Amino acid sequence: MTTTIRDDYDARGGNYMRSWPHIIRRLRPATIQAHLIHMVLALVVIQIAVSWHVISELAEDMLHEQIGQTALQTAKTIAQIPSIREALQAGDPFGEIQTLAETIRAQTGASFVVIGDHAERRYSHPVPERIGQTFVGGDTGPALLEGKSYISEAEGTLGRSLRGMTPIFDAEDAIIGFVSVGYLSESIHQSISAHLDKPLAYIIGMSVIGIFSAVVIAGRLKKLTLGLEPSEITNLYLERVAVLQTIREGVIAIDHQANIRVANQAARRYAGLSLDERFSDKPVASVIPEAGLEQVLLTGQSEFDQERTVNGQELIFNIVPVFQDQKIHGVVASFRRKDELDLLAAELSRVQEYSELLRVQTHEYSNKLHTIAGLIQIEAYREALDLVVTESSGYEEFIRFLSEAIPHPVIAAIILGKYNRAKELRVNFSIDRDSTMSDVPKWVSQEKIVTIIGNLLDNAFEAVVHQPPASRNVEMSFTDLGNDIVFEIEDAGLGVAVDQLDRIFEKGVSSKGQGRRGVGLYLVRQRLDELGGQIMITRSGLGGALFTVVIPKE
């Protein structure tokens, strides 16, 4: 039974021991306010301990010296009293020394006033029974033998005391006795404690102020850190570093003074900066001035999908200002190489064109199949056969023309796609059969030509789609003879208003009325600027607008 109880106790004891780390963890401060209060409390405790030690030591030393000097001066004064001297020489037959000594002790607050002769025999003492006995303490030697006045500390019949000792001289300057005025050490310590009340109150008051200040500062700090605790700030920092180094986009952040705060590795690569150099706290104007971050810092306006050239690299920037309390505290910019985005856009464009081509062909062939099925049902076999032959030969002939005139699949595909789109819209789209575009230099991006042709044809189709069927005409011609690539697209629409000629290529401006996006011609102008080309708008022979595009080969 005893063994069982002990084992249970040991087991519980083990649990208690294992629970101590858990208890300690729970006692650790969890908030920044608790952290600061704990630190201030620790600092206050240390400050109180040090201050109390220093102040008490100084107070004790000062009071010890002051009381000792008071005792010595009192003893010297008593030694100069003629009646004391005469009574001591006569052996004090009437007890005058005891009476005078007690009177002086009561007036000065001393613990004792002892007057003795050369043989150390007492003539006065707070305890009358001890008069006539030998003085206790063993510290009368310098006074009786050398005639010195001094302060000493010794153990007497009343206890340990601080004494002022001085000799008594007769008329011939011979030592006839001594005077000892003393204060018990116990009373001195009580006096020191009384003098330390005010310093203690001051220290406690400063401690309370320190704790209160810690609470106020912690609240202010919590506000400055957006209410986040230290552990949360640490996690955010580590997560930010991981995110910045993981994302493929370049990221640069600046503060309100336009100094760089963050620049990830992708930003360094895209902008052609050193991967090892430290850019923190450097002005962004001295590192990457072409980005335009300072302008956003001044205006507070976000900028999206802006093309900028930095160190020879074409980049697409998105720049956003950082606001707090309606004040700009900095700017963050993300960017990627334009050619990467162009590759994605080109791939998407090809997929969209292919999808559109399949959709249009499916719709067109569905209509033709329904027509052929109807002709067969009414037994018009000759007409059905003629329709099949006409459709097959016409489409095959157009594809053969494109493959011979344009040996560039990307450019041929966009024209074929728009040809099918025109059929769907019931637009008469024709291409000059003398056109050719076989000599396109490698430096001329075919994707940019696709953007130009596609947007101009879409613009022409939309210009005639609401016209009467007979007036829905769009014509196209192109040539690469000479030093330039030239193509013309004209329509039978309403043309471009004179007041819009200067603004038609601006973003958001459309010749098709309100509610249209006005992006197509803006993209055309951008791609032509990149290729060093130009575009002209004149009146078409069909009655609408004629767009002439010229792209230099060199």
Long-range contacts (C-beta under 8 A, 24 or more apart in sequence): 30-229, 31-222, 31-229, 32-218, 32-221, 32-222, 32-225, 32-229, 32-230, 33-215, 33-218, 33-219, 33-222, 35-218, 35-230, 36-214, 36-217, 36-218, 36-221, 37-211, 37-214, 37-215, 37-218, 39-214, 40-210, 40-211, 40-213, 40-214, 41-211, 41-214, 43-210, 44-207, 44-210, 44-211, 47-203, 47-207, 48-203, 48-207, 51-199, 51-203, 52-199, 52-200, 52-203, 55-196, 55-199, 55-203, 56-192, 56-196, 59-192, 59-195, 59-196, 59-199, 60-192, 63-188, 63-191, 63-192, 63-195, 64-162, 64-188, 67-162, 67-183, 67-188, 67-191, 68-151, 68-162, 68-164, 69-151, 69-164, 70-108, 70-164, 71-110, 71-151, 71-162, 71-163, 71-164, 71-181, 71-182, 71-183, 72-149, 72-150, 72-151, 72-164, 72-165, 72-166, 72-181, 73-164, 74-104, 74-108, 74-110, 74-113, 74-164, 74-181, 75-149, 75-164, 75-165, 75-166, 75-179, 75-180, 75-181, 76-149, 76-164, 76-166, 76-179, 78-104, 78-113, 78-115, 78-179, 78-181, 79-166, 79-167, 79-168, 79-169, 79-178, 79-179, 84-115, 84-168, 84-179, 85-168, 85-169, 85-170, 85-176, 87-123, 88-115, 88-117, 88-123, 88-168, 88-176, 88-177, 89-170, 89-176, 92-123, 97-123, 97-124, 98-123, 98-124, 98-125, 98-128, 98-131, 100-124, 102-126, 105-181, 108-181, 110-181, 110-182, 110-183, 111-158, 111-161, 111-182, 111-183, 111-184, 111-187, 112-156, 112-158, 112-161, 112-180, 112-181, 112-182, 113-179, 113-180, 113-181, 114-179, 114-180, 114-181, 114-182, 115-168, 115-177, 115-178, 115-179, 115-180, 116-140, 116-177, 116-178, 116-180, 117-176, 117-177, 118-144, 118-175, 118-176, 118-177, 120-144, 120-178, 123-177, 126-158, 127-157, 127-158, 130-157, 135-178, 135-180, 137-163, 137-180, 139-163, 139-165, 140-165, 140-178, 140-180, 143-167, 143-175, 143-178, 144-175, 144-177, 144-178, 147-175, 153-185, 156-182, 158-184, 159-184, 159-185, 159-186, 160-184, 160-185, 160-186, 161-185, 162-188, 248-336, 249-334, 249-335, 249-336, 250-315, 250-334, 250-335, 250-336, 251-332, 251-333, 251-334, 252-284, 252-288, 252-291, 252-293, 252-332, 252-333, 252-335, 253-322, 253-330, 253-331, 253-332, 253-333, 254-284, 254-293, 254-297, 254-330, 254-331, 255-329, 255-330, 256-297, 256-327, 256-328, 256-329, 256-330, 258-283, 258-284, 258-285, 258-293, 258-294, 258-297, 259-283, 259-284, 260-284, 260-287, 261-330, 263-287, 267-335, 270-310, 270-313, 270-315, 270-335, 270-336, 270-337, 271-310, 271-311, 271-313, 271-315, 272-310, 272-311, 272-312, 272-313, 273-311, 291-317, 291-319, 291-333, 291-335, 292-317, 292-319, 293-319, 293-331, 293-333, 296-320, 296-321, 296-331, 296-333, 297-321, 297-328, 297-330, 297-331, 300-328, 307-338, 307-526, 308-335, 313-337, 314-338, 314-339, 316-341, 342-445, 342-447, 345-447, 346-447, 346-450, 349-447, 349-450, 349-451, 349-454, 350-410, 350-413, 353-413, 353-414, 353-417, 354-413, 354-417, 356-417, 356-420, 356-421, 357-413, 357-416, 357-417, 357-420, 360-417, 360-420, 360-421, 360-423, 360-424, 361-420, 363-424, 364-420, 364-423, 364-424, 401-431, 401-433, 405-435, 405-436, 405-437, 405-438, 406-436, 406-437, 406-438, 407-438, 408-437, 408-438, 408-440, 408-446, 410-446, 410-447, 410-450, 411-437, 411-440, 411-446, 411-449, 411-450, 411-453, 414-450, 414-453, 414-454, 415-453, 415-457, 415-476, 418-453, 418-454, 418-457, 418-458, 418-461, 421-461, 422-461, 422-474, 425-461, 425-465, 425-472, 426-469, 426-472, 427-461, 427-464, 427-465, 427-472, 427-473, 427-474, 428-472, 428-473, 428-474, 429-457, 429-461, 429-474, 429-475, 429-476, 430-473, 430-474, 430-475, 430-476, 431-475, 431-476, 431-477, 432-475, 432-476, 432-477, 432-478, 434-477, 435-476, 435-477, 435-478, 435-479, 435-487, 436-478, 436-479, 436-480, 436-481, 437-478, 437-479, 437-480, 437-485, 437-487, 438-480, 439-480, 439-553, 440-480, 440-485, 441-553, 441-554, 444-485, 444-531, 444-551, 444-553, 445-530, 445-531, 448-527, 448-530, 448-531, 449-485, 449-527, 449-551, 451-523, 451-524, 451-527, 452-524, 452-527, 452-528, 452-549, 453-487, 453-489, 455-520, 455-521, 455-523, 455-524, 456-489, 456-520, 456-524, 456-547, 456-549, 457-489, 458-520, 459-511, 459-520, 459-521, 459-547, 460-489, 460-490, 460-491, 460-493, 460-544, 460-545, 460-547, 461-491, 462-512, 463-491, 463-492, 463-493, 463-494, 463-511, 463-512, 463-544, 463-545, 464-491, 464-492, 464-493, 464-544, 467-492, 467-493, 471-543, 473-542, 475-542, 480-553, 483-552, 483-553, 483-554, 484-550, 484-551, 484-552, 484-553, 485-550, 485-551, 485-552, 485-553, 486-548, 486-549, 486-550, 486-551, 487-548, 487-549, 488-546, 488-547, 488-548, 488-549, 489-546, 489-547, 489-549, 490-540, 490-541, 490-542, 490-544, 490-545, 490-546, 490-547, 491-540, 491-542, 491-544, 491-545, 492-540, 492-542, 492-543, 492-544, 493-543, 493-544, 493-545, 494-544, 495-539, 495-540, 495-543, 495-544, 495-545, 496-537, 496-545, 501-537, 504-537, 505-535, 511-545
